[in-house]
Amino acid sequence: MFSSLCLGLLKILGWKFDGQLDKTKPCVIIVGPHTSNWDFIIGIIARSALGTKIHFLGKHQLFIPPWGWLFRAMGGSPVDRRKYNNLVDGVVLLFQQDPRYKLALAPEGTRSPVTRWKSGFYHIAAKADVDIVPIGLDFGRKAVVIAKPLRPTGDIEREINQLMDFYRSIKGYHPKMVPDYQQK
């Protein structure tokens, strides 16, 4: 019921889906480009329209009162980016506990322009042995673009550049350049 309501809301707003998400498989979903707070709003509506539970990580400041309970109820988990907390292993454990676990992340890690993506999403997917599914929120076409999954092989530079190629055709709310990935 709620899924149909969200699908209807997307249509009223002029949005459509381009591609399909396999609801039965676990995966790390990377969503981009992340340029506006509208990304989260459209993303949550689209996630609900898909009718499958997709978890997300967010900066810890979002999870304090009065709104923290709401973000947790929506499937969110806080991340304190100021300190090392072995996040990759913690998330891999969630994949091991739930054979359908899906996690959505913004590889840029911020709405501001970046010179390189954070690579945690790649390490999570590789260690959990799950696909990475790129999803673009294309505000130019008003389309939620779901690309073909990529299974990490360990060739991180080549595969992240391949993922970035997909995002070069996606227009964010505030367009910005997709950086080139260079492993440090």
N, CA, C and O atoms as a DFTB+ gen file, in Angstrom:
736 C
 N C O
     1  1       0.828      -1.194       0.000
     2  2       0.000       0.000       0.000
     3  2       0.878       1.266       0.000
     4  3       0.710       2.153      -0.837
     5  1       1.824       1.327       0.964
     6  2       2.699       2.497       1.044
     7  2       3.573       2.601      -0.199
     8  3       3.864       3.696      -0.681
     9  1       3.987       1.443      -0.709
    10  2       4.793       1.406      -1.922
    11  2       4.030       2.037      -3.089
    12  3       4.593       2.836      -3.837
    13  1       2.758       1.685      -3.245
    14  2       1.925       2.246      -4.324
    15  2       1.745       3.746      -4.151
    16  3       1.747       4.496      -5.127
    17  1       1.589       4.181      -2.905
    18  2       1.440       5.607      -2.617
    19  2       2.698       6.373      -3.043
    20  3       2.606       7.436      -3.657
    21  1       3.864       5.829      -2.714
    22  2       5.130       6.487      -3.077
    23  2       5.355       6.467      -4.585
    24  3       5.874       7.430      -5.149
    25  1       4.967       5.373      -5.238
    26  2       5.076       5.307      -6.696
    27  2       4.189       6.369      -7.336
    28  3       4.594       7.035      -8.289
    29  1       2.978       6.522      -6.805
    30  2       2.072       7.565      -7.296
    31  2       2.635       8.954      -7.064
    32  3       2.513       9.825      -7.925
    33  1       3.254       9.172      -5.904
    34  2       3.852      10.474      -5.597
    35  2       4.987      10.792      -6.562
    36  3       5.108      11.923      -7.032
    37  1       5.817       9.795      -6.857
    38  2       6.892      10.004      -7.831
    39  2       6.315      10.423      -9.187
    40  3       6.824      11.341      -9.831
    41  1       5.251       9.741      -9.608
    42  2       4.628      10.067     -10.896
    43  2       4.047      11.473     -10.889
    44  3       4.183      12.206     -11.869
    45  1       3.404      11.853      -9.795
    46  2       2.859      13.219      -9.679
    47  2       3.985      14.242      -9.791
    48  3       3.817      15.295     -10.406
    49  1       5.131      13.925      -9.194
    50  2       6.290      14.828      -9.245
    51  2       7.002      14.772     -10.595
    52  3       7.938      15.534     -10.834
    53  1       6.559      13.865     -11.484
    54  2       7.137      13.761     -12.823
    55  2       8.312      12.818     -12.936
    56  3       8.984      12.809     -13.968
    57  1       8.590      12.010     -11.898
    58  2       9.730      11.099     -11.884
    59  2       9.333       9.719     -12.372
    60  3       8.177       9.309     -12.269
    61  1      10.326       9.006     -12.910
    62  2      10.118       7.634     -13.374
    63  2      11.357       6.808     -13.047
    64  3      12.418       7.342     -12.725
    65  1      11.190       5.486     -13.139
    66  2      12.318       4.575     -12.969
    67  2      12.844       4.188     -14.334
    68  3      12.074       3.966     -15.269
    69  1      14.154       4.110     -14.443
    70  2      14.815       3.633     -15.652
    71  2      15.748       2.506     -15.202
    72  3      16.852       2.768     -14.725
    73  1      15.314       1.272     -15.348
    74  2      16.066       0.122     -14.868
    75  2      15.343      -0.544     -13.718
    76  3      14.328      -0.048     -13.230
    77  1      15.889      -1.692     -13.285
    78  2      15.252      -2.469     -12.229
    79  2      16.268      -2.908     -11.189
    80  3      17.442      -3.127     -11.489
    81  1      15.789      -3.031      -9.965
    82  2      16.609      -3.506      -8.859
    83  2      16.144      -4.912      -8.501
    84  3      14.950      -5.147      -8.312
    85  1      17.089      -5.846      -8.408
    86  2      16.763      -7.209      -7.978
    87  2      16.507      -7.168      -6.468
    88  3      17.433      -6.969      -5.682
    89  1      15.263      -7.356      -6.077
    90  2      14.883      -7.250      -4.667
    91  2      15.328      -8.448      -3.836
    92  3      15.306      -8.389      -2.607
    93  1      15.726      -9.521      -4.487
    94  2      16.065     -10.744      -3.754
    95  2      17.529     -10.824      -3.356
    96  3      17.888     -11.628      -2.496
    97  1      18.386     -10.004      -3.967
    98  2      19.826     -10.104      -3.721
    99  2      20.314      -8.991      -2.790
   100  3      19.833      -7.859      -2.855
   101  1      21.271      -9.324      -1.926
   102  2      21.903      -8.275      -1.133
   103  2      22.802      -7.437      -2.038
   104  3      23.306      -7.935      -3.044
   105  1      23.003      -6.174      -1.687
   106  2      23.882      -5.320      -2.491
   107  2      24.217      -4.038      -1.744
   108  3      23.550      -3.645      -0.787
   109  1      25.272      -3.410      -2.221
   110  2      25.605      -2.046      -1.816
   111  2      25.145      -1.160      -2.964
   112  3      25.593      -1.314      -4.100
   113  1      24.259      -0.245      -2.659
   114  2      23.734       0.677      -3.657
   115  2      24.466       2.002      -3.481
   116  3      24.497       2.561      -2.385
   117  1      25.051       2.500      -4.562
   118  2      25.663       3.827      -4.470
   119  2      24.761       4.785      -5.236
   120  3      24.379       4.534      -6.379
   121  1      24.434       5.883      -4.579
   122  2      23.488       6.850      -5.129
   123  2      24.206       8.169      -5.350
   124  3      24.939       8.647      -4.485
   125  1      23.984       8.747      -6.516
   126  2      24.643      10.012      -6.806
   127  2      24.011      10.684      -8.006
   128  3      23.060      10.147      -8.574
   129  1      24.496      11.811      -8.398
   130  2      25.436      12.611      -7.605
   131  2      24.721      13.227      -6.408
   132  3      23.528      13.523      -6.469
   133  1      25.455      13.413      -5.330
   134  2      24.880      13.955      -4.097
   135  2      25.166      15.459      -4.063
   136  3      26.259      15.886      -3.691
   137  1      24.166      16.253      -4.458
   138  2      24.380      17.698      -4.586
   139  2      23.391      18.541      -3.791
   140  3      23.556      19.758      -3.700
   141  1      22.358      17.914      -3.210
   142  2      21.296      18.677      -2.585
   143  2      20.577      17.832      -1.543
   144  3      20.664      16.605      -1.577
   145  1      19.870      18.469      -0.622
   146  2      19.028      17.736       0.318
   147  2      17.872      17.054      -0.406
   148  3      17.297      16.102       0.122
   149  1      17.519      17.525      -1.612
   150  2      16.470      16.886      -2.407
   151  2      16.849      15.455      -2.778
   152  3      15.964      14.626      -2.990
   153  1      18.133      15.149      -2.859
   154  2      18.587      13.789      -3.176
   155  2      18.011      12.796      -2.163
   156  3      17.511      11.733      -2.531
   157  1      18.091      13.159      -0.899
   158  2      17.606      12.280       0.162
   159  2      16.088      12.114       0.066
   160  3      15.569      11.006       0.202
   161  1      15.394      13.207      -0.164
   162  2      13.923      13.156      -0.235
   163  2      13.469      12.301      -1.410
   164  3      12.640      11.407      -1.238
   165  1      13.997      12.561      -2.595
   166  2      13.631      11.764      -3.776
   167  2      14.078      10.318      -3.573
   168  3      13.358       9.388      -3.936
   169  1      15.259      10.128      -2.996
   170  2      15.773       8.779      -2.755
   171  2      14.891       7.970      -1.810
   172  3      14.651       6.787      -2.052
   173  1      14.408       8.589      -0.743
   174  2      13.541       7.884       0.214
   175  2      12.204       7.542      -0.436
   176  3      11.678       6.447      -0.236
   177  1      11.651       8.476      -1.216
   178  2      10.385       8.184      -1.910
   179  2      10.592       7.050      -2.912
   180  3       9.772       6.135      -2.992
   181  1      11.684       7.107      -3.676
   182  2      11.971       6.064      -4.670
   183  2      12.203       4.724      -3.982
   184  3      11.699       3.699      -4.441
   185  1      12.954       4.721      -2.895
   186  2      13.203       3.483      -2.153
   187  2      11.888       2.870      -1.701
   188  3      11.690       1.661      -1.825
   189  1      11.002       3.682      -1.185
   190  2       9.705       3.188      -0.726
   191  2       8.857       2.704      -1.896
   192  3       8.125       1.723      -1.765
   193  1       8.948       3.379      -3.035
   194  2       8.197       2.966      -4.225
   195  2       8.677       1.607      -4.732
   196  3       7.894       0.847      -5.302
   197  1       9.955       1.295      -4.529
   198  2      10.496       0.002      -4.957
   199  2       9.944      -1.154      -4.114
   200  3       9.956      -2.307      -4.546
   201  1       9.464      -0.835      -2.917
   202  2       8.861      -1.862      -2.077
   203  2       9.847      -2.837      -1.475
   204  3       9.498      -3.991      -1.225
   205  1      11.061      -2.403      -1.239
   206  2      12.054      -3.271      -0.604
   207  2      12.809      -2.467       0.454
   208  3      13.018      -1.264       0.299
   209  1      13.206      -3.126       1.501
   210  2      13.913      -2.437       2.584
   211  2      15.350      -2.166       2.158
   212  3      16.100      -3.084       1.824
   213  1      15.714      -0.906       2.175
   214  2      17.079      -0.486       1.858
   215  2      17.550       0.392       3.007
   216  3      16.940       1.417       3.309
   217  1      18.620      -0.012       3.630
   218  2      19.187       0.718       4.756
   219  2      20.126       1.810       4.239
   220  3      20.522       1.801       3.073
   221  1      20.468       2.732       5.105
   222  2      21.418       3.781       4.726
   223  2      22.234       4.200       5.932
   224  3      21.840       3.987       7.078
   225  1      23.373       4.796       5.651
   226  2      24.226       5.373       6.684
   227  2      24.152       6.884       6.540
   228  3      24.060       7.403       5.428
   229  1      24.192       7.580       7.650
   230  2      24.155       9.043       7.611
   231  2      25.038       9.625       8.693
   232  3      25.393       8.954       9.662
   233  1      25.384      10.889       8.508
   234  2      26.229      11.527       9.520
   235  2      25.496      11.529      10.863
   236  3      24.280      11.711      10.925
   237  1      26.255      11.323      11.922
   238  2      25.672      11.110      13.244
   239  2      24.801      12.278      13.711
   240  3      23.906      12.086      14.534
   241  1      25.050      13.481      13.200
   242  2      24.268      14.642      13.621
   243  2      22.791      14.504      13.237
   244  3      21.930      15.116      13.869
   245  1      22.491      13.699      12.201
   246  2      21.094      13.498      11.789
   247  2      20.318      12.662      12.800
   248  3      19.087      12.684      12.795
   249  1      21.006      11.933      13.658
   250  2      20.355      10.960      14.523
   251  2      20.175      11.446      15.961
   252  3      19.902      10.651      16.860
   253  1      20.329      12.754      16.173
   254  2      20.084      13.305      17.501
   255  2      18.642      13.820      17.560
   256  3      18.033      14.071      16.520
   257  1      18.092      13.978      18.777
   258  2      16.720      14.490      18.879
   259  2      16.600      15.871      18.225
   260  3      17.568      16.631      18.261
   261  1      15.490      16.218      17.648
   262  2      14.222      15.496      17.733
   263  2      13.991      14.508      16.591
   264  3      12.991      13.791      16.611
   265  1      14.886      14.444      15.588
   266  2      14.607      13.647      14.392
   267  2      15.298      12.297      14.347
   268  3      15.027      11.505      13.444
   269  1      16.171      12.015      15.280
   270  2      16.933      10.774      15.247
   271  2      16.070       9.530      15.156
   272  3      16.389       8.613      14.399
   273  1      14.990       9.481      15.906
   274  2      14.104       8.305      15.884
   275  2      13.537       8.067      14.487
   276  3      13.377       6.921      14.066
   277  1      13.233       9.151      13.767
   278  2      12.656       9.018      12.426
   279  2      13.671       8.419      11.450
   280  3      13.334       7.521      10.679
   281  1      14.911       8.914      11.481
   282  2      15.938       8.388      10.587
   283  2      16.231       6.915      10.887
   284  3      16.461       6.134       9.964
   285  1      16.226       6.531      12.159
   286  2      16.422       5.114      12.513
   287  2      15.251       4.262      12.019
   288  3      15.459       3.165      11.498
   289  1      14.022       4.761      12.179
   290  2      12.829       4.034      11.734
   291  2      12.836       3.838      10.217
   292  3      12.273       2.866       9.713
   293  1      13.472       4.756       9.493
   294  2      13.546       4.649       8.031
   295  2      14.668       3.722       7.571
   296  3      14.865       3.538       6.370
   297  1      15.404       3.136       8.518
   298  2      16.470       2.204       8.155
   299  2      17.856       2.803       8.218
   300  3      18.810       2.220       7.702
   301  1      17.981       3.964       8.846
   302  2      19.273       4.634       8.925
   303  2      20.094       4.224      10.124
   304  3      19.560       3.819      11.156
   305  1      21.393       4.336       9.974
   306  2      22.340       4.103      11.061
   307  2      23.338       5.252      11.075
   308  3      23.841       5.652      10.025
   309  1      23.632       5.790      12.272
   310  2      24.559       6.924      12.354
   311  2      26.019       6.512      12.177
   312  3      26.434       5.433      12.599
   313  1      26.783       7.396      11.546
   314  2      28.220       7.210      11.374
   315  2      28.906       8.482      11.856
   316  3      28.599       9.584      11.401
   317  1      29.838       8.308      12.781
   318  2      30.627       9.439      13.254
   319  2      31.888       9.479      12.401
   320  3      32.808       8.683      12.591
   321  1      31.918      10.419      11.457
   322  2      33.032      10.486      10.504
   323  2      34.282      11.100      11.111
   324  3      35.318      11.160      10.449
   325  1      34.208      11.560      12.361
   326  2      35.366      12.185      13.003
   327  2      36.347      11.160      13.554
   328  3      37.480      11.506      13.888
   329  1      35.921       9.893      13.652
   330  2      36.808       8.896      14.246
   331  2      36.732       7.571      13.499
   332  3      35.738       7.266      12.840
   333  1      37.796       6.796      13.614
   334  2      37.855       5.472      13.010
   335  2      36.996       4.532      13.858
   336  3      37.154       4.467      15.077
   337  1      36.093       3.810      13.209
   338  2      35.228       2.923      13.982
   339  2      35.034       1.558      13.328
   340  3      34.052       0.875      13.620
   341  1      35.943       1.151      12.453
   342  2      35.892      -0.156      11.816
   343  2      34.537      -0.388      11.144
   344  3      33.945      -1.460      11.268
   345  1      34.068       0.614      10.446
   346  2      32.753       0.602       9.819
   347  2      32.600      -0.515       8.796
   348  3      31.549      -1.154       8.737
   349  1      33.626      -0.760       7.991
   350  2      33.536      -1.791       6.952
   351  2      33.188      -3.140       7.576
   352  3      32.245      -3.797       7.136
   353  1      33.934      -3.559       8.592
   354  2      33.666      -4.857       9.221
   355  2      32.296      -4.892       9.882
   356  3      31.618      -5.918       9.850
   357  1      31.886      -3.783      10.479
   358  2      30.568      -3.715      11.111
   359  2      29.440      -3.899      10.102
   360  3      28.462      -4.592      10.380
   361  1      29.574      -3.280       8.934
   362  2      28.544      -3.398       7.903
   363  2      28.581      -4.786       7.264
   364  3      27.533      -5.344       6.942
   365  1      29.760      -5.340       7.080
   366  2      29.875      -6.697       6.527
   367  2      29.122      -7.683       7.420
   368  3      28.478      -8.604       6.918
   369  1      29.197      -7.498       8.716
   370  2      28.468      -8.352       9.656
   371  2      26.955      -8.265       9.406
   372  3      26.256      -9.274       9.501
   373  1      26.450      -7.078       9.090
   374  2      25.021      -6.926       8.790
   375  2      24.638      -7.732       7.551
   376  3      23.564      -8.332       7.508
   377  1      25.507      -7.748       6.550
   378  2      25.257      -8.555       5.353
   379  2      25.245     -10.038       5.689
   380  3      24.449     -10.794       5.133
   381  1      26.123     -10.459       6.598
   382  2      26.194     -11.871       6.984
   383  2      24.949     -12.306       7.759
   384  3      24.547     -13.468       7.701
   385  1      24.345     -11.362       8.482
   386  2      23.171     -11.675       9.297
   387  2      21.863     -11.665       8.505
   388  3      20.878     -12.261       8.941
   389  1      21.837     -11.008       7.366
   390  2      20.600     -10.876       6.590
   391  2      20.902     -11.132       5.116
   392  3      21.565     -10.312       4.480
   393  1      20.433     -12.249       4.556
   394  2      20.758     -12.599       3.171
   395  2      20.142     -11.661       2.121
   396  3      20.453     -11.789       0.937
   397  1      19.286     -10.734       2.525
   398  2      18.698      -9.767       1.583
   399  2      19.077      -8.328       1.928
   400  3      18.473      -7.388       1.411
   401  1      20.054      -8.151       2.780
   402  2      20.429      -6.811       3.239
   403  2      20.874      -5.947       2.070
   404  3      21.664      -6.373       1.228
   405  1      20.357      -4.733       2.033
   406  2      20.742      -3.752       1.022
   407  2      21.129      -2.474       1.754
   408  3      20.457      -2.051       2.695
   409  1      22.219      -1.870       1.307
   410  2      22.710      -0.649       1.933
   411  2      22.951       0.394       0.862
   412  3      23.658       0.137      -0.112
   413  1      22.366       1.573       1.036
   414  2      22.566       2.690       0.104
   415  2      23.540       3.691       0.715
   416  3      23.434       4.050       1.888
   417  1      24.489       4.132      -0.105
   418  2      25.502       5.099       0.318
   419  2      25.736       6.123      -0.786
   420  3      25.514       5.838      -1.963
   421  1      26.175       7.294      -0.408
   422  2      26.628       8.300      -1.372
   423  2      28.153       8.244      -1.389
   424  3      28.787       8.613      -0.400
   425  1      28.758       7.789      -2.494
   426  2      30.213       7.632      -2.508
   427  2      30.975       8.948      -2.343
   428  3      32.150       8.949      -1.975
   429  1      30.303      10.060      -2.617
   430  2      30.965      11.356      -2.434
   431  2      31.083      11.707      -0.956
   432  3      32.012      12.405      -0.549
   433  1      30.132      11.218      -0.151
   434  2      30.170      11.457       1.280
   435  2      29.718      12.841       1.698
   436  3      29.662      13.126       2.895
   437  1      29.395      13.709       0.755
   438  2      28.996      15.082       1.052
   439  2      28.290      15.671      -0.157
   440  3      28.407      15.159      -1.271
   441  1      27.550      16.760       0.074
   442  2      26.905      17.455      -1.045
   443  2      27.888      18.393      -1.758
   444  3      27.637      18.803      -2.891
   445  1      28.974      18.723      -1.119
   446  2      29.964      19.639      -1.693
   447  2      30.767      18.954      -2.784
   448  3      30.877      17.728      -2.788
   449  1      31.334      19.727      -3.720
   450  2      32.202      19.112      -4.731
   451  2      33.388      18.416      -4.061
   452  3      33.927      18.906      -3.069
   453  1      33.783      17.279      -4.611
   454  2      34.908      16.509      -4.062
   455  2      35.913      16.212      -5.172
   456  3      35.569      16.215      -6.354
   457  1      37.145      15.957      -4.780
   458  2      38.165      15.612      -5.767
   459  2      38.284      14.102      -5.928
   460  3      38.837      13.625      -6.920
   461  1      37.767      13.342      -4.953
   462  2      37.766      11.884      -5.071
   463  2      36.649      11.311      -4.215
   464  3      36.264      11.890      -3.199
   465  1      36.139      10.174      -4.637
   466  2      35.106       9.473      -3.883
   467  2      35.718       8.787      -2.679
   468  3      36.905       8.459      -2.675
   469  1      34.909       8.574      -1.663
   470  2      35.293       7.707      -0.564
   471  2      35.158       6.275      -1.082
   472  3      34.232       5.985      -1.840
   473  1      36.034       5.401      -0.701
   474  2      36.032       4.043      -1.258
   475  2      35.438       3.000      -0.321
   476  3      35.475       1.809      -0.630
   477  1      34.894       3.420       0.814
   478  2      34.335       2.467       1.771
   479  2      33.271       1.571       1.170
   480  3      33.206       0.385       1.495
   481  1      32.427       2.121       0.292
   482  2      31.372       1.318      -0.328
   483  2      31.969       0.135      -1.084
   484  3      31.425      -0.969      -1.063
   485  1      33.091       0.379      -1.748
   486  2      33.752      -0.681      -2.525
   487  2      34.284      -1.768      -1.587
   488  3      34.099      -2.959      -1.834
   489  1      34.941      -1.344      -0.514
   490  2      35.520      -2.298       0.427
   491  2      34.430      -3.111       1.132
   492  3      34.608      -4.303       1.382
   493  1      33.305      -2.470       1.451
   494  2      32.180      -3.193       2.056
   495  2      31.682      -4.265       1.090
   496  3      31.538      -5.427       1.471
   497  1      31.420      -3.878      -0.158
   498  2      30.889      -4.823      -1.150
   499  2      31.869      -5.967      -1.400
   500  3      31.462      -7.125      -1.493
   501  1      33.157      -5.646      -1.509
   502  2      34.161      -6.687      -1.770
   503  2      34.252      -7.663      -0.604
   504  3      34.284      -8.877      -0.802
   505  1      34.293      -7.133       0.600
   506  2      34.445      -7.996       1.776
   507  2      33.173      -8.803       2.055
   508  3      33.248      -9.932       2.540
   509  1      31.996      -8.219       1.746
   510  2      30.732      -8.942       1.943
   511  2      30.404      -9.838       0.754
   512  3      29.462     -10.628       0.809
   513  1      31.184      -9.713      -0.325
   514  2      30.979     -10.487      -1.548
   515  2      29.581     -10.256      -2.126
   516  3      28.842     -11.197      -2.414
   517  1      29.244      -8.968      -2.287
   518  2      27.953      -8.577      -2.870
   519  2      28.194      -7.600      -4.013
   520  3      29.270      -7.014      -4.131
   521  1      27.179      -7.436      -4.850
   522  2      27.254      -6.504      -5.967
   523  2      27.171      -5.053      -5.492
   524  3      26.642      -4.749      -4.423
   525  1      27.713      -4.175      -6.331
   526  2      27.513      -2.732      -6.192
   527  2      26.508      -2.357      -7.270
   528  3      26.707      -2.663      -8.446
   529  1      25.427      -1.692      -6.868
   530  2      24.402      -1.257      -7.822
   531  2      24.409       0.271      -7.867
   532  3      24.024       0.922      -6.896
   533  1      24.847       0.847      -8.996
   534  2      24.827       2.306      -9.126
   535  2      23.410       2.801      -9.437
   536  3      22.737       2.279     -10.326
   537  1      22.982       3.803      -8.697
   538  2      21.690       4.442      -8.957
   539  2      21.928       5.940      -9.064
   540  3      22.515       6.560      -8.177
   541  1      21.462       6.502     -10.163
   542  2      21.605       7.935     -10.388
   543  2      20.274       8.643     -10.238
   544  3      19.259       8.200     -10.775
   545  1      20.283       9.742      -9.507
   546  2      19.098      10.593      -9.410
   547  2      19.281      11.703     -10.435
   548  3      19.929      12.716     -10.169
   549  1      18.700      11.494     -11.610
   550  2      18.880      12.417     -12.735
   551  2      17.773      13.465     -12.710
   552  3      16.654      13.216     -13.157
   553  1      18.104      14.636     -12.183
   554  2      17.123      15.716     -12.072
   555  2      16.831      16.341     -13.430
   556  3      15.793      16.983     -13.594
   557  1      17.711      16.170     -14.399
   558  2      17.470      16.683     -15.747
   559  2      16.346      15.938     -16.438
   560  3      15.494      16.543     -17.089
   561  1      16.349      14.622     -16.296
   562  2      15.313      13.778     -16.918
   563  2      14.228      13.374     -15.941
   564  3      13.242      12.745     -16.326
   565  1      14.407      13.734     -14.668
   566  2      13.518      13.295     -13.586
   567  2      13.386      11.772     -13.628
   568  3      12.286      11.225     -13.703
   569  1      14.532      11.114     -13.577
   570  2      14.573       9.662     -13.636
   571  2      15.484       9.105     -12.545
   572  3      16.568       9.631     -12.293
   573  1      15.026       8.036     -11.906
   574  2      15.847       7.255     -10.998
   575  2      16.446       6.155     -11.876
   576  3      15.760       5.203     -12.247
   577  1      17.732       6.298     -12.204
   578  2      18.387       5.415     -13.163
   579  2      19.127       4.314     -12.408
   580  3      20.074       4.575     -11.665
   581  1      18.674       3.079     -12.615
   582  2      19.273       1.921     -11.948
   583  2      20.133       1.182     -12.971
   584  3      19.622       0.600     -13.928
   585  1      21.443       1.217     -12.753
   586  2      22.384       0.586     -13.695
   587  2      22.583      -0.885     -13.363
   588  3      22.118      -1.381     -12.337
   589  1      23.278      -1.561     -14.250
   590  2      23.600      -2.978     -14.036
   591  2      24.565      -3.101     -12.849
   592  3      25.435      -2.253     -12.654
   593  1      24.397      -4.168     -12.063
   594  2      25.288      -4.378     -10.913
   595  2      26.725      -4.647     -11.350
   596  3      26.977      -5.153     -12.444
   597  1      27.650      -4.301     -10.477
   598  2      29.068      -4.579     -10.679
   599  2      29.541      -5.404      -9.496
   600  3      29.338      -5.010      -8.348
   601  1      30.166      -6.538      -9.759
   602  2      30.732      -7.369      -8.682
   603  2      32.200      -7.008      -8.536
   604  3      32.969      -7.193      -9.480
   605  1      32.615      -6.494      -7.375
   606  2      34.018      -6.108      -7.195
   607  2      34.964      -7.299      -7.350
   608  3      34.724      -8.386      -6.825
   609  1      36.045      -7.055      -8.088
   610  2      37.053      -8.097      -8.302
   611  2      38.351      -7.797      -7.571
   612  3      39.236      -8.649      -7.483
   613  1      38.459      -6.569      -7.043
   614  2      39.700      -6.156      -6.404
   615  2      40.468      -5.141      -7.228
   616  3      41.409      -4.523      -6.729
   617  1      40.082      -4.958      -8.482
   618  2      40.708      -3.954      -9.338
   619  2      39.998      -2.620      -9.078
   620  3      39.251      -2.125      -9.923
   621  1      40.241      -2.062      -7.917
   622  2      39.474      -0.928      -7.409
   623  2      39.538       0.297      -8.321
   624  3      38.512       0.930      -8.570
   625  1      40.708       0.636      -8.815
   626  2      40.825       1.847      -9.636
   627  2      40.010       1.722     -10.926
   628  3      39.262       2.632     -11.282
   629  1      40.154       0.607     -11.614
   630  2      39.416       0.408     -12.860
   631  2      37.910       0.365     -12.604
   632  3      37.139       0.982     -13.340
   633  1      37.491      -0.351     -11.576
   634  2      36.058      -0.516     -11.327
   635  2      35.398       0.756     -10.814
   636  3      34.256       1.042     -11.173
   637  1      36.087       1.518      -9.989
   638  2      35.493       2.787      -9.540
   639  2      35.424       3.761     -10.705
   640  3      34.446       4.499     -10.828
   641  1      36.437       3.782     -11.561
   642  2      36.353       4.635     -12.752
   643  2      35.193       4.206     -13.652
   644  3      34.524       5.051     -14.247
   645  1      34.958       2.915     -13.751
   646  2      33.819       2.403     -14.526
   647  2      32.498       2.894     -13.914
   648  3      31.591       3.293     -14.644
   649  1      32.389       2.865     -12.602
   650  2      31.189       3.369     -11.929
   651  2      31.034       4.881     -12.158
   652  3      29.929       5.369     -12.397
   653  1      32.141       5.607     -12.083
   654  2      32.097       7.052     -12.311
   655  2      31.634       7.387     -13.720
   656  3      30.949       8.389     -13.927
   657  1      32.001       6.559     -14.688
   658  2      31.546       6.789     -16.065
   659  2      30.030       6.826     -16.141
   660  3      29.466       7.636     -16.876
   661  1      29.366       5.960     -15.391
   662  2      27.904       5.962     -15.347
   663  2      27.385       7.316     -14.853
   664  3      26.448       7.867     -15.431
   665  1      27.981       7.849     -13.798
   666  2      27.494       9.095     -13.192
   667  2      27.780      10.333     -14.040
   668  3      27.163      11.377     -13.827
   669  1      28.685      10.239     -14.978
   670  2      28.964      11.394     -15.840
   671  2      27.761      11.748     -16.713
   672  3      27.678      12.869     -17.213
   673  1      26.828      10.812     -16.905
   674  2      25.638      11.091     -17.717
   675  2      24.436      11.482     -16.858
   676  3      23.352      11.722     -17.391
   677  1      24.610      11.550     -15.547
   678  2      23.517      11.856     -14.623
   679  2      23.637      13.308     -14.172
   680  3      24.699      13.742     -13.726
   681  1      22.536      14.060     -14.292
   682  2      22.538      15.473     -13.906
   683  2      21.945      15.631     -12.510
   684  3      20.762      15.369     -12.295
   685  1      22.770      16.057     -11.571
   686  2      22.316      16.285     -10.202
   687  2      21.473      17.543     -10.092
   688  3      21.370      18.324     -11.039
   689  1      20.881      17.727      -8.940
   690  2      20.069      18.928      -8.683
   691  2      20.914      20.181      -8.907
   692  3      20.473      21.133      -9.550
   693  1      22.115      20.167      -8.376
   694  2      23.121      21.195      -8.650
   695  2      24.247      20.480      -9.398
   696  3      25.074      19.820      -8.770
   697  1      24.294      20.598     -10.724
   698  2      25.305      19.839     -11.482
   699  2      26.729      20.130     -10.992
   700  3      27.081      21.263     -10.664
   701  1      27.521      19.071     -10.959
   702  2      28.938      19.206     -10.616
   703  2      29.700      18.123     -11.348
   704  3      29.123      17.132     -11.794
   705  1      30.971      18.316     -11.465
   706  2      31.823      17.359     -12.171
   707  2      31.993      16.096     -11.329
   708  3      32.074      16.167     -10.103
   709  1      32.047      14.948     -11.991
   710  2      32.393      13.695     -11.325
   711  2      33.912      13.628     -11.340
   712  3      34.521      13.706     -12.407
   713  1      34.535      13.485     -10.173
   714  2      36.015      13.480     -10.165
   715  2      36.564      12.202     -10.761
   716  3      35.862      11.198     -10.876
   717  1      37.822      12.254     -11.135
   718  2      38.519      11.045     -11.552
   719  2      39.007      10.362     -10.282
   720  3      39.421      11.031      -9.335
   721  1      38.962       9.050     -10.257
   722  2      39.393       8.317      -9.074
   723  2      40.867       7.973      -9.204
   724  3      41.319       7.453     -10.224
   725  1      41.599       8.274      -8.150
   726  2      43.006       7.887      -8.085
   727  2      43.248       7.337      -6.708
   728  3      43.071       8.036      -5.710
   729  1      43.651       6.090      -6.647
   730  2      43.881       5.444      -5.368
   731  2      45.132       6.020      -4.729
   732  3      46.151       6.211      -5.394
   733  1      45.049       6.292      -3.445
   734  2      46.210       6.817      -2.710
   735  2      46.945       5.704      -2.034
   736  3      47.950       5.945      -1.366
